[in-house]
């Protein structure tokens, strides 16, 4: 799941603990929306 993946990435690359991460919102976006943001 996406939240678990986020915790893994920040923990391994940035040494951030789970309790230090505050997720405000999770929402699914389409591929078109993803391409617009880059």
mmCIF file as gemmi writes it, N, C-alpha and C atoms, coordinates in Angstrom:
data_model
loop_
_atom_site.group_PDB
_atom_site.id
_atom_site.type_symbol
_atom_site.label_atom_id
_atom_site.label_alt_id
_atom_site.label_comp_id
_atom_site.label_asym_id
_atom_site.label_entity_id
_atom_site.label_seq_id
_atom_site.pdbx_PDB_ins_code
_atom_site.Cartn_x
_atom_site.Cartn_y
_atom_site.Cartn_z
_atom_site.occupancy
_atom_site.B_iso_or_equiv
_atom_site.pdbx_formal_charge
_atom_site.auth_seq_id
_atom_site.auth_asym_id
_atom_site.pdbx_PDB_model_num
ATOM 1 N N . UNK Axp A 1 ? 0.838 -1.182 0 1 0 ? 1 A 1
ATOM 2 C CA . UNK Axp A 1 ? 0 0 0 1 0 ? 1 A 1
ATOM 3 C C . UNK Axp A 1 ? 0.878 1.239 0 1 0 ? 1 A 1
ATOM 4 N N . UNK Axp A 2 ? 0.356 2.33 -0.486 1 0 ? 2 A 1
ATOM 5 C CA . UNK Axp A 2 ? 1.151 3.541 -0.73 1 0 ? 2 A 1
ATOM 6 C C . UNK Axp A 2 ? 1.726 4.142 0.552 1 0 ? 2 A 1
ATOM 7 N N . UNK Axp A 3 ? 0.963 4.119 1.619 1 0 ? 3 A 1
ATOM 8 C CA . UNK Axp A 3 ? 1.443 4.708 2.876 1 0 ? 3 A 1
ATOM 9 C C . UNK Axp A 3 ? 2.626 3.91 3.42 1 0 ? 3 A 1
ATOM 10 N N . UNK Axp A 4 ? 2.533 2.608 3.354 1 0 ? 4 A 1
ATOM 11 C CA . UNK Axp A 4 ? 3.631 1.755 3.819 1 0 ? 4 A 1
ATOM 12 C C . UNK Axp A 4 ? 4.888 2.01 2.989 1 0 ? 4 A 1
ATOM 13 N N . UNK Axp A 5 ? 4.726 2.166 1.689 1 0 ? 5 A 1
ATOM 14 C CA . UNK Axp A 5 ? 5.858 2.449 0.805 1 0 ? 5 A 1
ATOM 15 C C . UNK Axp A 5 ? 6.505 3.789 1.163 1 0 ? 5 A 1
ATOM 16 N N . UNK Axp A 6 ? 5.688 4.776 1.468 1 0 ? 6 A 1
ATOM 17 C CA . UNK Axp A 6 ? 6.199 6.083 1.889 1 0 ? 6 A 1
ATOM 18 C C . UNK Axp A 6 ? 7.034 5.948 3.159 1 0 ? 6 A 1
ATOM 19 N N . UNK Axp A 7 ? 6.52 5.214 4.137 1 0 ? 7 A 1
ATOM 20 C CA . UNK Axp A 7 ? 7.27 5.002 5.382 1 0 ? 7 A 1
ATOM 21 C C . UNK Axp A 7 ? 8.607 4.324 5.1 1 0 ? 7 A 1
ATOM 22 N N . UNK Axp A 8 ? 8.62 3.332 4.213 1 0 ? 8 A 1
ATOM 23 C CA . UNK Axp A 8 ? 9.854 2.614 3.891 1 0 ? 8 A 1
ATOM 24 C C . UNK Axp A 8 ? 10.882 3.53 3.233 1 0 ? 8 A 1
ATOM 25 N N . UNK Axp A 9 ? 10.436 4.332 2.276 1 0 ? 9 A 1
ATOM 26 C CA . UNK Axp A 9 ? 11.353 5.225 1.555 1 0 ? 9 A 1
ATOM 27 C C . UNK Axp A 9 ? 11.954 6.26 2.497 1 0 ? 9 A 1
ATOM 28 N N . UNK Axp A 10 ? 11.11 6.928 3.27 1 0 ? 10 A 1
ATOM 29 C CA . UNK Axp A 10 ? 11.621 7.961 4.176 1 0 ? 10 A 1
ATOM 30 C C . UNK Axp A 10 ? 12.489 7.352 5.274 1 0 ? 10 A 1
ATOM 31 N N . UNK Axp A 11 ? 12.143 6.171 5.729 1 0 ? 11 A 1
ATOM 32 C CA . UNK Axp A 11 ? 12.94 5.523 6.763 1 0 ? 11 A 1
ATOM 33 C C . UNK Axp A 11 ? 14.31 5.104 6.268 1 0 ? 11 A 1
ATOM 34 N N . UNK Axp A 12 ? 14.367 4.536 5.068 1 0 ? 12 A 1
ATOM 35 C CA . UNK Axp A 12 ? 15.642 4.027 4.572 1 0 ? 12 A 1
ATOM 36 C C . UNK Axp A 12 ? 16.536 5.119 4 1 0 ? 12 A 1
ATOM 37 N N . UNK Axp A 13 ? 15.984 6.041 3.263 1 0 ? 13 A 1
ATOM 38 C CA . UNK Axp A 13 ? 16.807 7.063 2.604 1 0 ? 13 A 1
ATOM 39 C C . UNK Axp A 13 ? 17.057 8.291 3.465 1 0 ? 13 A 1
ATOM 40 N N . UNK Axp A 14 ? 16.113 8.611 4.349 1 0 ? 14 A 1
ATOM 41 C CA . UNK Axp A 14 ? 16.22 9.854 5.11 1 0 ? 14 A 1
ATOM 42 C C . UNK Axp A 14 ? 16.317 9.637 6.618 1 0 ? 14 A 1
ATOM 43 N N . UNK Axp A 15 ? 16.255 8.366 7.043 1 0 ? 15 A 1
ATOM 44 C CA . UNK Axp A 15 ? 16.349 8.017 8.474 1 0 ? 15 A 1
ATOM 45 C C . UNK Axp A 15 ? 15.289 8.719 9.321 1 0 ? 15 A 1
ATOM 46 N N . UNK Axp A 16 ? 14.089 8.831 8.779 1 0 ? 16 A 1
ATOM 47 C CA . UNK Axp A 16 ? 12.967 9.435 9.494 1 0 ? 16 A 1
ATOM 48 C C . UNK Axp A 16 ? 12.142 8.311 10.106 1 0 ? 16 A 1
ATOM 49 N N . UNK Axp A 17 ? 11.775 8.455 11.358 1 0 ? 17 A 1
ATOM 50 C CA . UNK Axp A 17 ? 10.957 7.452 12.039 1 0 ? 17 A 1
ATOM 51 C C . UNK Axp A 17 ? 9.486 7.644 11.685 1 0 ? 17 A 1
ATOM 52 N N . UNK Axp A 18 ? 8.727 6.554 11.763 1 0 ? 18 A 1
ATOM 53 C CA . UNK Axp A 18 ? 7.3 6.606 11.417 1 0 ? 18 A 1
ATOM 54 C C . UNK Axp A 18 ? 6.541 7.65 12.22 1 0 ? 18 A 1
ATOM 55 N N . UNK Axp A 19 ? 6.844 7.778 13.498 1 0 ? 19 A 1
ATOM 56 C CA . UNK Axp A 19 ? 6.107 8.73 14.333 1 0 ? 19 A 1
ATOM 57 C C . UNK Axp A 19 ? 6.412 10.178 13.953 1 0 ? 19 A 1
ATOM 58 N N . UNK Axp A 20 ? 7.489 10.401 13.209 1 0 ? 20 A 1
ATOM 59 C CA . UNK Axp A 20 ? 7.853 11.749 12.792 1 0 ? 20 A 1
ATOM 60 C C . UNK Axp A 20 ? 7.136 12.176 11.508 1 0 ? 20 A 1
ATOM 61 N N . UNK Axp A 21 ? 6.534 11.232 10.818 1 0 ? 21 A 1
ATOM 62 C CA . UNK Axp A 21 ? 5.852 11.519 9.554 1 0 ? 21 A 1
ATOM 63 C C . UNK Axp A 21 ? 4.383 11.784 9.828 1 0 ? 21 A 1
ATOM 64 N N . UNK Axp A 22 ? 3.897 12.92 9.38 1 0 ? 22 A 1
ATOM 65 C CA . UNK Axp A 22 ? 2.487 13.281 9.531 1 0 ? 22 A 1
ATOM 66 C C . UNK Axp A 22 ? 1.853 13.333 8.145 1 0 ? 22 A 1
ATOM 67 N N . UNK Axp A 23 ? 0.979 12.387 7.858 1 0 ? 23 A 1
ATOM 68 C CA . UNK Axp A 23 ? 0.29 12.334 6.567 1 0 ? 23 A 1
ATOM 69 C C . UNK Axp A 23 ? -1.053 13.024 6.728 1 0 ? 23 A 1
ATOM 70 N N . UNK Axp A 24 ? -1.253 14.094 5.987 1 0 ? 24 A 1
ATOM 71 C CA . UNK Axp A 24 ? -2.493 14.86 6.1 1 0 ? 24 A 1
ATOM 72 C C . UNK Axp A 24 ? -3.592 14.325 5.2 1 0 ? 24 A 1
ATOM 73 N N . UNK Axp A 25 ? -3.219 13.841 4.011 1 0 ? 25 A 1
ATOM 74 C CA . UNK Axp A 25 ? -4.25 13.432 3.067 1 0 ? 25 A 1
ATOM 75 C C . UNK Axp A 25 ? -3.679 12.406 2.102 1 0 ? 25 A 1
ATOM 76 N N . UNK Axp A 26 ? -4.494 11.418 1.755 1 0 ? 26 A 1
ATOM 77 C CA . UNK Axp A 26 ? -4.128 10.417 0.756 1 0 ? 26 A 1
ATOM 78 C C . UNK Axp A 26 ? -5.271 10.356 -0.244 1 0 ? 26 A 1
ATOM 79 N N . UNK Axp A 27 ? -4.946 10.551 -1.518 1 0 ? 27 A 1
ATOM 80 C CA . UNK Axp A 27 ? -5.984 10.444 -2.533 1 0 ? 27 A 1
ATOM 81 C C . UNK Axp A 27 ? -5.402 9.875 -3.816 1 0 ? 27 A 1
ATOM 82 N N . UNK Axp A 28 ? -6.228 9.157 -4.532 1 0 ? 28 A 1
ATOM 83 C CA . UNK Axp A 28 ? -5.814 8.545 -5.779 1 0 ? 28 A 1
ATOM 84 C C . UNK Axp A 28 ? -5.922 9.572 -6.902 1 0 ? 28 A 1
ATOM 85 N N . UNK Axp A 29 ? -4.921 9.573 -7.79 1 0 ? 29 A 1
ATOM 86 C CA . UNK Axp A 29 ? -4.968 10.463 -8.945 1 0 ? 29 A 1
ATOM 87 C C . UNK Axp A 29 ? -4.82 9.628 -10.21 1 0 ? 29 A 1
ATOM 88 N N . UNK Axp A 30 ? -5.295 10.167 -11.315 1 0 ? 30 A 1
ATOM 89 C CA . UNK Axp A 30 ? -5.206 9.46 -12.591 1 0 ? 30 A 1
ATOM 90 C C . UNK Axp A 30 ? -3.823 9.674 -13.209 1 0 ? 30 A 1
ATOM 91 N N . UNK Axp A 31 ? -3.516 8.894 -14.223 1 0 ? 31 A 1
ATOM 92 C CA . UNK Axp A 31 ? -2.238 9.03 -14.923 1 0 ? 31 A 1
ATOM 93 C C . UNK Axp A 31 ? -2.129 10.398 -15.587 1 0 ? 31 A 1
ATOM 94 N N . UNK Axp A 32 ? -3.246 10.925 -16.083 1 0 ? 32 A 1
ATOM 95 C CA . UNK Axp A 32 ? -3.228 12.239 -16.721 1 0 ? 32 A 1
ATOM 96 C C . UNK Axp A 32 ? -2.846 13.325 -15.716 1 0 ? 32 A 1
ATOM 97 N N . UNK Axp A 33 ? -3.386 13.239 -14.517 1 0 ? 33 A 1
ATOM 98 C CA . UNK Axp A 33 ? -3.056 14.217 -13.484 1 0 ? 33 A 1
ATOM 99 C C . UNK Axp A 33 ? -1.584 14.132 -13.104 1 0 ? 33 A 1
ATOM 100 N N . UNK Axp A 34 ? -1.04 12.945 -13.062 1 0 ? 34 A 1
ATOM 101 C CA . UNK Axp A 34 ? 0.37 12.756 -12.734 1 0 ? 34 A 1
ATOM 102 C C . UNK Axp A 34 ? 1.249 13.417 -13.791 1 0 ? 34 A 1
ATOM 103 N N . UNK Axp A 35 ? 0.911 13.228 -15.048 1 0 ? 35 A 1
ATOM 104 C CA . UNK Axp A 35 ? 1.695 13.822 -16.134 1 0 ? 35 A 1
ATOM 105 C C . UNK Axp A 35 ? 1.604 15.338 -16.135 1 0 ? 35 A 1
ATOM 106 N N . UNK Axp A 36 ? 0.495 15.904 -15.702 1 0 ? 36 A 1
ATOM 107 C CA . UNK Axp A 36 ? 0.338 17.356 -15.649 1 0 ? 36 A 1
ATOM 108 C C . UNK Axp A 36 ? 1.253 17.978 -14.601 1 0 ? 36 A 1
ATOM 109 N N . UNK Axp A 37 ? 1.549 17.254 -13.534 1 0 ? 37 A 1
ATOM 110 C CA . UNK Axp A 37 ? 2.337 17.796 -12.433 1 0 ? 37 A 1
ATOM 111 C C . UNK Axp A 37 ? 3.828 17.791 -12.713 1 0 ? 37 A 1
ATOM 112 N N . UNK Axp A 38 ? 4.284 17.03 -13.695 1 0 ? 38 A 1
ATOM 113 C CA . UNK Axp A 38 ? 5.725 16.952 -13.961 1 0 ? 38 A 1
ATOM 114 C C . UNK Axp A 38 ? 6.151 17.904 -15.035 1 0 ? 38 A 1
